[in-house]
Every structure is written in structure tokens, then in C-alpha cells.
Amino acid sequence: MKIQIILAGVGGQGILFSSRLFSDLGLKLGLEVTGAETHGMSQRGGSVVAHIKIGGYQSPIIRGGTADILYSLDENEAYKNLHFVKQGGHCFVNMVDGDRFNKNILDHLKKKNISVHAFDASGMAMEMGSVRAANICLIGYSVGTGSVPFTYEDLKDVLKSISRKSDLEQNLQIFDTSVARGKQ
């Protein structure tokens, strides 16, 4: 596996936890992992972006037009980071209604064969009693769609190993439920 992932959001949305999830996944699979995190005013809701490369890359920074997957936990951060996604890539965005996504941008992405998957990860996280788990919801949803090269089992194993004991059961339940919603 060789894959480049951009994780984007704002402070407090779990970008760093998600970064660790994918980094540990790569290590679990015996692959080289490289990454970089950029965050400005993350503690005050500012932009947070993580670059994760799994499998034999040299540089930790992902160049524009080369990312396989963009996970954005914030609609505005999706717009800011779409330039990273390569032709034929996937973009998973945490948003209530995919119809809100800018039509001109959708047309441009369609020409580049970039698929956009909108999912209300924050709504699902609140519904399941953990506002902080929108990141797990969005990642689980992506696994359920079958559009990513990660297996349910591998990600679930890593989630078990990095979750705090106090959050473990809820994280696993949220992950399972979001994978099921991605299959719908």
C-alpha cells in the first residue's frame, strides 16, 4: 500500500488523534509512515492540517494534486484543502447536507474524477453521545463506502490500541455504527 492522506479541521476536532490512527495503522501493516502536522491557533478553533504518507515516501509534506484522500472535519477546511487531492482521489467532508457544497467546485471536481462524500459526522457523534468523536465517525463512514484501501478489522484493531480506556467502548460502538452507515 502506498497512500497519501490529508486530515483537515479546526482545533479540537481530533485531527491529531486521527493522524495517530493512520500512522499506527501503517506501522501495524509493517509499512513506512511519514507525516507532518501544521496547526496555527488550534486551541482557539484555528486550522489544523495533518499530512500522512503510508509506504515508502521521502518527504512528509504532500504536494498539491497528489493526495489520495482528504478527510475534512469542517466544510470550510475542505474548500481550503481540496487542492491537495489528486485526480481520481476521494474527499470525505463532515457536513450536514452535501447539497450545500459549492456547485462550481463540485463541477470542477467531477471533471477531475474526484469523488466527494458528504456525511454528517458531527450529527452522528452527538446522536451517539460523544461530540468529540466526529473524526471516528467520518473515518468509519469512509471504510463503509468501500472507497478506501483500509480494512475494517485493521482500523478497529488500531482504534482499540490508541483509545483511552474510558473512551474505548464508545469509540468502538461509534466506529461500527458509522461503518454501517457508509454501507447504506
ChimeraX commands (.cxc) that place a marker at each C-alpha (Angstrom):
marker #1 position 0.00,0.00,0.00 radius 0.5
marker #1 position 1.16,3.50,-0.86 radius 0.5
marker #1 position -1.24,6.23,0.13 radius 0.5
marker #1 position -1.22,9.95,0.95 radius 0.5
marker #1 position -3.85,11.35,3.30 radius 0.5
marker #1 position -4.71,14.91,4.28 radius 0.5
marker #1 position -6.63,15.37,7.54 radius 0.5
marker #1 position -8.11,18.86,7.92 radius 0.5
marker #1 position -10.22,20.58,10.52 radius 0.5
marker #1 position -10.09,23.07,13.32 radius 0.5
marker #1 position -8.69,22.80,16.81 radius 0.5
marker #1 position -10.50,20.29,18.99 radius 0.5
marker #1 position -11.90,18.12,16.19 radius 0.5
marker #1 position -9.47,15.25,16.67 radius 0.5
marker #1 position -7.13,15.75,13.73 radius 0.5
marker #1 position -4.11,14.74,15.82 radius 0.5
marker #1 position -5.90,11.61,17.11 radius 0.5
marker #1 position -6.83,10.74,13.52 radius 0.5
marker #1 position -3.24,11.31,12.46 radius 0.5
marker #1 position -2.10,8.86,15.10 radius 0.5
marker #1 position -4.75,6.37,14.00 radius 0.5
marker #1 position -3.44,6.32,10.43 radius 0.5
marker #1 position 0.21,6.41,11.47 radius 0.5
marker #1 position -0.27,3.44,13.78 radius 0.5
marker #1 position -2.23,1.66,11.04 radius 0.5
marker #1 position 0.73,1.97,8.67 radius 0.5
marker #1 position 3.11,0.68,11.34 radius 0.5
marker #1 position 0.75,-2.21,12.15 radius 0.5
marker #1 position 0.86,-3.17,8.48 radius 0.5
marker #1 position 4.67,-3.05,8.52 radius 0.5
marker #1 position 4.85,-0.02,6.24 radius 0.5
marker #1 position 6.94,3.14,6.46 radius 0.5
marker #1 position 5.00,6.11,7.76 radius 0.5
marker #1 position 5.88,9.74,7.33 radius 0.5
marker #1 position 3.84,12.71,8.41 radius 0.5
marker #1 position 3.65,16.33,9.36 radius 0.5
marker #1 position 1.14,18.37,11.30 radius 0.5
marker #1 position 0.52,22.06,10.88 radius 0.5
marker #1 position -1.59,23.97,13.30 radius 0.5
marker #1 position -1.92,27.63,13.96 radius 0.5
marker #1 position -4.36,28.68,16.63 radius 0.5
marker #1 position -5.61,25.13,17.14 radius 0.5
marker #1 position -6.63,25.71,20.75 radius 0.5
marker #1 position -8.84,28.58,19.64 radius 0.5
marker #1 position -10.55,26.81,16.75 radius 0.5
marker #1 position -7.90,27.61,14.12 radius 0.5
marker #1 position -6.94,25.40,11.19 radius 0.5
marker #1 position -5.24,22.08,11.81 radius 0.5
marker #1 position -3.90,20.01,8.91 radius 0.5
marker #1 position -2.02,16.72,9.07 radius 0.5
marker #1 position -0.18,15.09,6.17 radius 0.5
marker #1 position 0.16,11.31,6.45 radius 0.5
marker #1 position 2.08,9.19,3.95 radius 0.5
marker #1 position 1.98,5.43,4.29 radius 0.5
marker #1 position 4.50,3.36,2.34 radius 0.5
marker #1 position 7.94,4.41,1.09 radius 0.5
marker #1 position 7.79,8.20,0.74 radius 0.5
marker #1 position 10.69,10.57,1.35 radius 0.5
marker #1 position 9.15,13.92,2.25 radius 0.5
marker #1 position 6.47,14.33,4.95 radius 0.5
marker #1 position 4.64,17.12,3.12 radius 0.5
marker #1 position 2.04,16.24,0.48 radius 0.5
marker #1 position 2.24,18.35,-2.66 radius 0.5
marker #1 position -0.88,19.79,-4.25 radius 0.5
marker #1 position -2.70,17.40,-6.55 radius 0.5
marker #1 position -1.13,14.24,-5.07 radius 0.5
marker #1 position -3.25,13.24,-2.05 radius 0.5
marker #1 position -5.33,10.10,-2.43 radius 0.5
marker #1 position -7.77,11.04,0.33 radius 0.5
marker #1 position -8.84,14.23,2.08 radius 0.5
marker #1 position -10.74,13.89,5.35 radius 0.5
marker #1 position -12.17,17.24,6.36 radius 0.5
marker #1 position -13.99,17.65,9.65 radius 0.5
marker #1 position -15.05,21.17,8.68 radius 0.5
marker #1 position -16.69,22.33,5.45 radius 0.5
marker #1 position -14.54,25.46,5.14 radius 0.5
marker #1 position -11.37,23.47,5.72 radius 0.5
marker #1 position -12.46,21.15,2.89 radius 0.5
marker #1 position -12.53,24.09,0.48 radius 0.5
marker #1 position -9.10,25.26,1.67 radius 0.5
marker #1 position -7.52,21.82,1.21 radius 0.5
marker #1 position -9.17,20.43,-1.94 radius 0.5
marker #1 position -6.13,21.45,-3.98 radius 0.5
marker #1 position -4.22,18.58,-2.36 radius 0.5
marker #1 position -6.49,15.87,-3.83 radius 0.5
marker #1 position -5.25,14.11,-6.95 radius 0.5
marker #1 position -7.29,13.23,-10.00 radius 0.5
marker #1 position -9.35,10.16,-9.10 radius 0.5
marker #1 position -8.99,10.85,-5.35 radius 0.5
marker #1 position -11.61,10.93,-2.62 radius 0.5
marker #1 position -12.80,13.70,-0.34 radius 0.5
marker #1 position -14.80,12.92,2.80 radius 0.5
marker #1 position -16.40,16.00,4.34 radius 0.5
marker #1 position -18.22,16.41,7.63 radius 0.5
marker #1 position -21.29,18.37,6.62 radius 0.5
marker #1 position -25.00,18.17,7.35 radius 0.5
marker #1 position -26.11,18.30,3.73 radius 0.5
marker #1 position -23.94,17.54,0.71 radius 0.5
marker #1 position -26.19,19.75,-1.40 radius 0.5
marker #1 position -24.63,22.73,0.37 radius 0.5
marker #1 position -21.29,22.01,-1.29 radius 0.5
marker #1 position -20.47,24.73,-3.82 radius 0.5
marker #1 position -21.81,23.63,-7.24 radius 0.5
marker #1 position -18.97,25.24,-9.21 radius 0.5
marker #1 position -16.42,23.40,-7.11 radius 0.5
marker #1 position -18.35,20.13,-7.47 radius 0.5
marker #1 position -18.34,20.56,-11.25 radius 0.5
marker #1 position -14.58,21.16,-11.20 radius 0.5
marker #1 position -14.00,18.09,-9.01 radius 0.5
marker #1 position -16.21,15.97,-11.24 radius 0.5
marker #1 position -14.01,16.90,-14.24 radius 0.5
marker #1 position -11.00,15.69,-12.23 radius 0.5
marker #1 position -12.84,12.50,-11.26 radius 0.5
marker #1 position -12.57,13.41,-7.57 radius 0.5
marker #1 position -15.44,11.97,-5.56 radius 0.5
marker #1 position -16.92,13.98,-2.72 radius 0.5
marker #1 position -18.64,12.10,0.10 radius 0.5
marker #1 position -20.61,14.32,2.48 radius 0.5
marker #1 position -21.56,12.82,5.83 radius 0.5
marker #1 position -22.93,14.46,8.97 radius 0.5
marker #1 position -20.25,13.05,11.26 radius 0.5
marker #1 position -20.81,15.70,13.93 radius 0.5
marker #1 position -24.54,14.96,14.00 radius 0.5
marker #1 position -23.91,11.25,14.34 radius 0.5
marker #1 position -21.33,11.82,17.09 radius 0.5
marker #1 position -23.84,13.92,19.05 radius 0.5
marker #1 position -26.53,11.34,18.44 radius 0.5
marker #1 position -24.24,8.68,19.94 radius 0.5
marker #1 position -23.30,10.79,22.96 radius 0.5
marker #1 position -19.76,11.84,22.09 radius 0.5
marker #1 position -19.39,15.20,20.33 radius 0.5
marker #1 position -15.61,14.61,20.21 radius 0.5
marker #1 position -15.98,11.50,18.03 radius 0.5
marker #1 position -16.86,13.13,14.69 radius 0.5
marker #1 position -13.41,12.13,13.45 radius 0.5
marker #1 position -14.08,8.46,14.19 radius 0.5
marker #1 position -17.49,8.77,12.51 radius 0.5
marker #1 position -16.04,10.23,9.31 radius 0.5
marker #1 position -13.25,7.65,9.10 radius 0.5
marker #1 position -15.66,4.79,9.85 radius 0.5
marker #1 position -18.06,6.09,7.23 radius 0.5
marker #1 position -15.26,6.11,4.65 radius 0.5
marker #1 position -14.46,2.47,5.41 radius 0.5
marker #1 position -18.12,1.57,4.96 radius 0.5
marker #1 position -18.23,3.15,1.50 radius 0.5
marker #1 position -15.51,0.81,0.28 radius 0.5
marker #1 position -13.67,3.77,-1.28 radius 0.5
marker #1 position -10.56,3.49,0.89 radius 0.5
marker #1 position -7.88,0.78,0.99 radius 0.5
marker #1 position -8.11,0.22,4.74 radius 0.5
marker #1 position -9.84,-2.77,6.21 radius 0.5
marker #1 position -12.43,-2.53,8.93 radius 0.5
marker #1 position -10.50,-5.07,11.04 radius 0.5
marker #1 position -7.15,-3.27,10.82 radius 0.5
marker #1 position -8.58,0.14,11.69 radius 0.5
marker #1 position -10.66,-1.31,14.52 radius 0.5
marker #1 position -7.57,-3.01,15.99 radius 0.5
marker #1 position -5.63,0.26,15.91 radius 0.5
marker #1 position -8.59,2.17,17.38 radius 0.5
marker #1 position -8.61,-0.34,20.25 radius 0.5
marker #1 position -4.91,0.20,20.88 radius 0.5
marker #1 position -4.91,4.02,20.90 radius 0.5
marker #1 position -8.23,4.84,22.58 radius 0.5
marker #1 position -8.26,5.77,26.25 radius 0.5
marker #1 position -9.79,3.02,28.37 radius 0.5
marker #1 position -12.57,5.38,29.38 radius 0.5
marker #1 position -13.46,6.01,25.71 radius 0.5
marker #1 position -12.80,2.57,24.25 radius 0.5
marker #1 position -16.29,1.02,24.27 radius 0.5
marker #1 position -17.95,4.16,22.97 radius 0.5
marker #1 position -15.30,4.67,20.26 radius 0.5
marker #1 position -15.75,1.10,19.04 radius 0.5
marker #1 position -19.54,1.41,19.01 radius 0.5
marker #1 position -19.32,4.70,17.12 radius 0.5
marker #1 position -16.86,3.22,14.62 radius 0.5
marker #1 position -19.07,0.18,13.98 radius 0.5
marker #1 position -22.20,2.32,13.54 radius 0.5
marker #1 position -20.51,4.74,11.15 radius 0.5
marker #1 position -19.09,1.88,9.04 radius 0.5
marker #1 position -22.64,0.53,8.74 radius 0.5
marker #1 position -23.94,3.96,7.65 radius 0.5
marker #1 position -21.24,4.14,4.99 radius 0.5
marker #1 position -22.56,0.88,3.53 radius 0.5
marker #1 position -26.08,2.31,3.12 radius 0.5
marker link #1:1,2 radius 0.2
marker link #1:2,3 radius 0.2
marker link #1:3,4 radius 0.2
marker link #1:4,5 radius 0.2
marker link #1:5,6 radius 0.2
marker link #1:6,7 radius 0.2
marker link #1:7,8 radius 0.2
marker link #1:8,9 radius 0.2
marker link #1:9,10 radius 0.2
marker link #1:10,11 radius 0.2
marker link #1:11,12 radius 0.2
marker link #1:12,13 radius 0.2
marker link #1:13,14 radius 0.2
marker link #1:14,15 radius 0.2
marker link #1:15,16 radius 0.2
marker link #1:16,17 radius 0.2
marker link #1:17,18 radius 0.2
marker link #1:18,19 radius 0.2
marker link #1:19,20 radius 0.2
marker link #1:20,21 radius 0.2
marker link #1:21,22 radius 0.2
marker link #1:22,23 radius 0.2
marker link #1:23,24 radius 0.2
marker link #1:24,25 radius 0.2
marker link #1:25,26 radius 0.2
marker link #1:26,27 radius 0.2
marker link #1:27,28 radius 0.2
marker link #1:28,29 radius 0.2
marker link #1:29,30 radius 0.2
marker link #1:30,31 radius 0.2
marker link #1:31,32 radius 0.2
marker link #1:32,33 radius 0.2
marker link #1:33,34 radius 0.2
marker link #1:34,35 radius 0.2
marker link #1:35,36 radius 0.2
marker link #1:36,37 radius 0.2
marker link #1:37,38 radius 0.2
marker link #1:38,39 radius 0.2
marker link #1:39,40 radius 0.2
marker link #1:40,41 radius 0.2
marker link #1:41,42 radius 0.2
marker link #1:42,43 radius 0.2
marker link #1:43,44 radius 0.2
marker link #1:44,45 radius 0.2
marker link #1:45,46 radius 0.2
marker link #1:46,47 radius 0.2
marker link #1:47,48 radius 0.2
marker link #1:48,49 radius 0.2
marker link #1:49,50 radius 0.2
marker link #1:50,51 radius 0.2
marker link #1:51,52 radius 0.2
marker link #1:52,53 radius 0.2
marker link #1:53,54 radius 0.2
marker link #1:54,55 radius 0.2
marker link #1:55,56 radius 0.2
marker link #1:56,57 radius 0.2
marker link #1:57,58 radius 0.2
marker link #1:58,59 radius 0.2
marker link #1:59,60 radius 0.2
marker link #1:60,61 radius 0.2
marker link #1:61,62 radius 0.2
marker link #1:62,63 radius 0.2
marker link #1:63,64 radius 0.2
marker link #1:64,65 radius 0.2
marker link #1:65,66 radius 0.2
marker link #1:66,67 radius 0.2
marker link #1:67,68 radius 0.2
marker link #1:68,69 radius 0.2
marker link #1:69,70 radius 0.2
marker link #1:70,71 radius 0.2
marker link #1:71,72 radius 0.2
marker link #1:72,73 radius 0.2
marker link #1:73,74 radius 0.2
marker link #1:74,75 radius 0.2
marker link #1:75,76 radius 0.2
marker link #1:76,77 radius 0.2
marker link #1:77,78 radius 0.2
marker link #1:78,79 radius 0.2
marker link #1:79,80 radius 0.2
marker link #1:80,81 radius 0.2
marker link #1:81,82 radius 0.2
marker link #1:82,83 radius 0.2
marker link #1:83,84 radius 0.2
marker link #1:84,85 radius 0.2
marker link #1:85,86 radius 0.2
marker link #1:86,87 radius 0.2
marker link #1:87,88 radius 0.2
marker link #1:88,89 radius 0.2
marker link #1:89,90 radius 0.2
marker link #1:90,91 radius 0.2
marker link #1:91,92 radius 0.2
marker link #1:92,93 radius 0.2
marker link #1:93,94 radius 0.2
marker link #1:94,95 radius 0.2
marker link #1:95,96 radius 0.2
marker link #1:96,97 radius 0.2
marker link #1:97,98 radius 0.2
marker link #1:98,99 radius 0.2
marker link #1:99,100 radius 0.2
marker link #1:100,101 radius 0.2
marker link #1:101,102 radius 0.2
marker link #1:102,103 radius 0.2
marker link #1:103,104 radius 0.2
marker link #1:104,105 radius 0.2
marker link #1:105,106 radius 0.2
marker link #1:106,107 radius 0.2
marker link #1:107,108 radius 0.2
marker link #1:108,109 radius 0.2
marker link #1:109,110 radius 0.2
marker link #1:110,111 radius 0.2
marker link #1:111,112 radius 0.2
marker link #1:112,113 radius 0.2
marker link #1:113,114 radius 0.2
marker link #1:114,115 radius 0.2
marker link #1:115,116 radius 0.2
marker link #1:116,117 radius 0.2
marker link #1:117,118 radius 0.2
marker link #1:118,119 radius 0.2
marker link #1:119,120 radius 0.2
marker link #1:120,121 radius 0.2
marker link #1:121,122 radius 0.2
marker link #1:122,123 radius 0.2
marker link #1:123,124 radius 0.2
marker link #1:124,125 radius 0.2
marker link #1:125,126 radius 0.2
marker link #1:126,127 radius 0.2
marker link #1:127,128 radius 0.2
marker link #1:128,129 radius 0.2
marker link #1:129,130 radius 0.2
marker link #1:130,131 radius 0.2
marker link #1:131,132 radius 0.2
marker link #1:132,133 radius 0.2
marker link #1:133,134 radius 0.2
marker link #1:134,135 radius 0.2
marker link #1:135,136 radius 0.2
marker link #1:136,137 radius 0.2
marker link #1:137,138 radius 0.2
marker link #1:138,139 radius 0.2
marker link #1:139,140 radius 0.2
marker link #1:140,141 radius 0.2
marker link #1:141,142 radius 0.2
marker link #1:142,143 radius 0.2
marker link #1:143,144 radius 0.2
marker link #1:144,145 radius 0.2
marker link #1:145,146 radius 0.2
marker link #1:146,147 radius 0.2
marker link #1:147,148 radius 0.2
marker link #1:148,149 radius 0.2
marker link #1:149,150 radius 0.2
marker link #1:150,151 radius 0.2
marker link #1:151,152 radius 0.2
marker link #1:152,153 radius 0.2
marker link #1:153,154 radius 0.2
marker link #1:154,155 radius 0.2
marker link #1:155,156 radius 0.2
marker link #1:156,157 radius 0.2
marker link #1:157,158 radius 0.2
marker link #1:158,159 radius 0.2
marker link #1:159,160 radius 0.2
marker link #1:160,161 radius 0.2
marker link #1:161,162 radius 0.2
marker link #1:162,163 radius 0.2
marker link #1:163,164 radius 0.2
marker link #1:164,165 radius 0.2
marker link #1:165,166 radius 0.2
marker link #1:166,167 radius 0.2
marker link #1:167,168 radius 0.2
marker link #1:168,169 radius 0.2
marker link #1:169,170 radius 0.2
marker link #1:170,171 radius 0.2
marker link #1:171,172 radius 0.2
marker link #1:172,173 radius 0.2
marker link #1:173,174 radius 0.2
marker link #1:174,175 radius 0.2
marker link #1:175,176 radius 0.2
marker link #1:176,177 radius 0.2
marker link #1:177,178 radius 0.2
marker link #1:178,179 radius 0.2
marker link #1:179,180 radius 0.2
marker link #1:180,181 radius 0.2
marker link #1:181,182 radius 0.2
marker link #1:182,183 radius 0.2
marker link #1:183,184 radius 0.2
view
